Amino acid sequence: MLVLGVESSCDETGIALVDTEQGLLAHALHSQVAMHAAYGGVVPELASRDHIRRAIPLLQQTLRDSGRALTDIDAIAFTQGPGLAGALLVGASFACGLGLALDKPMLGIHHLEGHLLSPLLAKNPAYSPPAFPFVALLVSGGHTQLMRVDGVGRYALLGETLDDAAGEAFDKSAKLLGLGYPGGPEISRMAEFGDPGAYKLPRPMLHSKDLNFSFSGLKTAVLTVVKSQITNICEQDKANVARAFVDAMAEVLTAKCVAALRDTGLKRLVIAGGVGANVQLRAALDAAAAKRRFRVFYPELEFCTDNGAMIAFAGALRLKENPAAAKRDYAFNVRPRWPLDALCAA
């Protein structure tokens, strides 16, 4: 089956075509980062309007790159949630309108399931896909969760953040330091020039006896350090704070991943979501893997961000297991709040 994927949960518009036997054929992506940078964060109304402008051109580009036509499509998968309500509605209405016009069945996909399965998209030998079962760390601007994954649709929540997501902490801390948007890449770049011993920031819940996270206190610690500088904070101080922040974040995330592997007895760890591209986090996880003899699997960098390929791929995997999963239901219902572990009971 040829599955069209549509992603529009936040500030990226993604379209992709995946064949259930051949894998990813083509995908196209537009990021709104430049547009939102002027506001220091995502403006939901602007995000929704930009999705409207981008969807059709990206679809046309994907069809050209794949050498396929609209009539070749067998099913359409779209991001049903979670995400920004308006952005989700744009993608869902576009996908369902297309499905109605072509008389093709629809399949709503959980955005985090797309991220969770994205390492399986790997074609580059350097990014070999993992086998089930595995532990997955979903770490992004809106989510930080540890999941046990036994197969497609077979997920169990092991731990999650009790307040802020890791990606949000990156962005807010970068803003406190006067760095650009998005904050994750900026604070990571600045940390490369920092002195690791200059500041010591807290490691929230590092020694808790569960697999949950908390990052609000880490943001507050960054704020306290910045406010302690009576004069304007200099560039080297910014680098030092950035280094302390990144080191604290990487240590907590790595420790929780190691604990999850220990508790489950598994030896495969998947990292998914935008923060998974962070170089310091990858270095910490790789070092832990070498020491404790487990394997870490990352998506290729182009699939760390939100993209249509992961949505089409998740749809293709679900249809391989159950071809009747797609329905001719064009109501384009969306679920801005949708726990991933709820899929287990679905």
C-alpha positions in Angstrom: 0.0 0.0 0.0 1.1 3.6 -0.7 0.5 5.8 2.3 0.5 9.6 2.2 1.5 11.2 5.5 0.5 14.7 6.7 2.2 16.4 9.7 1.1 19.8 11.1 1.1 19.5 14.9 3.1 22.6 15.6 5.5 24.7 13.5 6.6 22.2 10.7 4.5 21.2 7.8 5.5 17.8 6.5 4.2 15.6 3.6 5.6 12.2 2.8 4.9 9.0 0.8 5.7 5.6 2.3 5.2 2.3 0.6 4.5 -0.6 3.0 7.1 -2.8 1.2 9.6 -0.3 -0.2 9.6 2.2 2.7 10.0 5.9 2.4 9.8 7.1 -1.2 9.9 10.9 -0.7 9.1 13.6 1.8 9.0 17.4 1.9 9.2 19.7 4.9 8.8 23.3 5.7 9.9 24.8 9.1 8.4 28.0 10.4 11.4 28.7 12.7 12.4 31.9 10.9 8.8 33.3 11.1 8.4 32.6 14.8 12.0 33.7 15.7 10.8 37.4 15.8 8.4 36.5 18.6 10.7 34.2 20.6 8.4 31.3 20.3 5.6 29.7 18.3 2.5 31.9 17.7 -0.3 29.4 17.2 -2.4 31.5 14.8 0.5 32.3 12.6 1.5 28.6 12.6 -2.0 27.5 11.5 -2.1 30.1 8.6 1.3 29.0 7.4 0.3 25.3 7.3 -2.5 26.4 5.0 0.0 28.0 2.6 2.5 25.2 2.6 0.4 22.0 2.3 -0.4 21.9 -1.4 3.1 23.0 -2.6 4.7 20.4 -0.4 2.3 17.7 -1.6 3.2 18.6 -5.2 6.9 18.4 -4.4 6.6 15.0 -2.8 4.6 13.6 -5.7 7.3 14.9 -8.2 10.2 13.5 -6.1 8.5 10.1 -5.8 7.3 9.8 -9.4 3.9 8.9 -8.2 0.4 10.5 -8.8 -2.5 11.2 -6.4 -4.4 8.3 -7.9 -1.6 5.9 -6.8 -2.3 6.7 -3.1 -4.0 3.9 -1.1 -4.5 5.6 2.2 -3.8 8.9 4.0 -2.3 9.1 7.5 -2.4 12.5 9.3 -1.4 13.7 12.7 -4.5 13.6 14.9 -2.8 14.8 18.1 -1.3 15.9 20.4 -0.4 19.4 19.4 -1.7 22.9 18.8 -5.5 22.6 18.1 -5.5 25.0 15.1 -2.4 23.5 13.5 -3.8 20.0 13.9 -7.1 21.1 12.3 -5.4 22.5 9.3 -3.5 19.2 8.6 -6.6 17.1 9.4 -8.9 19.1 7.2 -6.4 19.1 4.3 -5.8 15.3 4.6 -9.5 14.5 5.0 -10.6 16.8 2.2 -8.0 15.1 0.0 -9.2 11.7 1.1 -12.9 12.6 0.4 -12.0 13.9 -3.1 -10.0 10.7 -3.9 -12.3 8.3 -2.0 -9.3 7.0 0.1 -9.5 5.7 3.7 -8.0 7.8 6.5 -5.9 7.0 9.5 -5.3 9.3 12.4 -1.8 9.0 13.9 -0.5 9.9 17.3 2.3 12.4 16.9 4.5 10.8 19.5 4.0 7.4 18.0 5.5 8.8 14.8 8.6 10.0 16.8 8.7 6.7 18.6 8.9 4.7 15.4 11.1 7.1 13.4 14.4 5.3 14.1 12.9 2.4 12.1 13.0 4.6 9.0 16.8 4.4 8.9 18.3 3.5 5.6 21.8 4.9 6.3 24.0 2.0 7.7 25.1 4.4 10.5 21.6 4.4 11.8 20.6 0.8 11.9 16.9 0.3 13.0 16.3 -1.3 16.4 14.3 -4.5 16.9 11.4 -4.8 19.4 11.3 -4.7 22.4 13.1 -1.5 23.5 13.0 1.4 25.9 12.3 4.7 24.3 13.1 8.2 25.5 10.7 10.7 23.9 12.3 14.1 24.5 11.0 17.2 22.7 9.7 20.7 23.3 6.4 19.4 24.6 7.1 16.0 25.9 9.6 14.0 28.0 8.6 10.4 28.6 10.2 7.0 29.0 8.2 4.2 27.3 8.6 0.5 27.0 7.9 -0.5 23.4 7.0 -4.2 22.6 5.7 -3.6 19.1 3.6 -1.3 17.0 0.8 0.0 19.3 2.2 -1.9 22.3 3.5 0.8 24.6 3.8 1.1 28.4 4.6 4.4 30.2 7.5 4.1 32.5 8.0 7.7 33.5 7.4 11.3 32.4 8.0 14.9 33.4 6.0 16.2 36.3 6.2 19.8 35.0 8.2 21.1 32.1 9.4 19.2 29.1 13.2 19.1 28.5 12.9 21.0 25.2 10.9 23.7 26.9 13.6 24.0 29.5 16.2 24.4 26.7 14.2 27.2 25.1 13.4 29.1 28.2 16.9 28.9 29.6 18.3 30.0 26.2 15.9 33.0 26.3 17.2 33.9 29.8 20.7 33.9 28.4 19.7 36.2 25.5 20.2 33.5 22.9 18.3 33.0 19.8 15.2 30.9 19.0 14.9 28.0 18.9 16.9 27.7 22.1 18.0 24.1 22.0 20.6 24.4 19.2 21.8 27.8 20.5 22.4 26.8 24.1 24.1 23.6 22.9 26.4 25.6 20.6 27.2 28.1 23.3 27.9 25.2 25.8 30.8 24.1 23.6 32.8 27.2 24.8 31.8 26.9 28.5 33.9 25.9 31.5 32.3 22.8 33.0 33.4 23.8 36.5 32.3 27.4 36.5 28.7 26.7 37.7 27.0 23.8 39.4 23.3 23.5 38.6 20.9 21.1 40.3 20.1 17.7 38.8 16.3 17.5 39.6 15.0 14.0 40.6 18.4 12.4 39.7 18.2 10.2 42.8 14.4 9.7 43.0 13.4 6.1 43.1 11.2 6.4 40.0 11.6 7.2 36.3 9.9 10.6 36.4 11.5 14.0 35.5 11.2 17.6 36.6 12.9 20.5 34.9 11.2 23.6 36.3 13.7 23.9 39.1 16.6 23.7 36.6 15.1 26.7 34.7 14.8 28.6 38.0 18.4 27.8 38.8 19.5 29.3 35.5 17.3 32.4 36.2 19.0 32.8 39.7 22.5 32.6 38.2 21.6 35.2 35.5 20.0 37.6 38.0 23.1 37.3 40.3 25.1 39.1 37.6 24.7 42.7 38.6 26.1 44.0 35.3 25.2 42.5 31.9 26.3 38.9 31.7 29.3 38.5 29.5 29.6 36.0 26.6 32.0 33.7 28.6 29.5 33.7 31.5 26.8 32.8 29.1 28.8 29.9 27.8 29.6 28.7 31.3 25.9 28.8 32.3 25.0 27.0 29.0 27.6 24.3 29.7 26.3 23.8 33.3 22.7 23.6 32.0 23.5 21.1 29.3 25.6 19.0 31.6 22.8 18.9 34.2 20.2 18.0 31.5 22.3 15.3 29.9 23.2 13.7 33.2 19.5 13.5 34.4 18.2 12.1 31.1 21.0 9.6 30.8 20.6 8.4 34.4 16.9 7.9 33.9 17.4 6.0 30.7 20.0 3.7 32.4 17.6 3.1 35.2 14.7 2.2 32.8 16.9 -0.3 31.0 17.9 -1.8 34.3 14.3 -2.1 35.6 13.1 -3.6 32.3 16.1 -5.9 31.7 16.3 -4.6 28.1 19.4 -3.7 26.2 18.1 -1.4 23.4 17.4 2.3 23.9 15.7 4.5 21.3 16.0 8.3 21.5 13.2 10.2 19.7 12.2 13.8 19.4 13.9 17.1 18.7 16.1 17.1 21.8 17.5 13.7 20.6 19.6 15.7 18.1 21.5 17.4 21.0 25.2 16.6 20.7 26.0 16.7 24.4 23.1 14.3 25.2 24.2 11.9 22.5 27.7 11.9 23.8 26.5 11.2 27.4 24.3 8.4 26.2 27.0 6.8 24.0 29.4 6.9 26.9 26.9 5.2 29.2 26.1 2.6 26.5 29.8 1.7 26.1 30.2 1.4 29.9 27.0 -0.5 30.6 26.9 -2.6 27.4 23.6 -1.5 25.8 22.8 -0.1 22.4 21.4 3.4 21.6 19.5 4.0 18.4 18.9 7.5 17.1 16.7 8.7 14.2 18.6 10.3 11.3 18.9 14.0 12.0 16.3 14.9 9.4 13.8 12.8 11.3 14.5 14.2 14.7 12.3 17.2 14.0 8.6 16.9 13.3 8.1 15.5 9.8 5.6 13.8 7.5 7.8 10.8 6.9 7.3 9.5 10.5 3.5 9.9 10.2 3.3 8.1 6.9 5.6 5.4 8.2 3.6 4.9 11.4 0.5 4.7 9.3 2.1 2.1 7.0 3.2 0.0 9.9 -0.3 0.0 11.4 -1.8 -0.9 8.0 0.6 -3.8 7.6 -0.7 -5.2 10.9 -4.3 -4.4 10.2 -5.3 -3.3 6.6 -8.8 -2.4 7.9 -7.4 0.2 10.3 -8.0 3.0 7.8 -11.6 4.2 7.5 -13.5 6.4 5.2 -14.2 8.8 8.0 -13.7 12.4 6.9 -14.8 14.3 10.1 -11.2 15.4 10.8 -11.5 15.1 14.5 -8.3 16.1 16.3 -7.0 15.4 19.8 -4.7 18.3 21.1 -4.2 16.3 24.4 -3.7 12.6 23.8 -1.6 10.4 26.1 0.5 8.0 24.1 -0.1 5.1 26.5 -3.9 5.5 25.8 -3.1 3.8 22.4 -2.5 0.5 24.3 -6.1 0.4 25.3 -7.4 1.5 21.9 
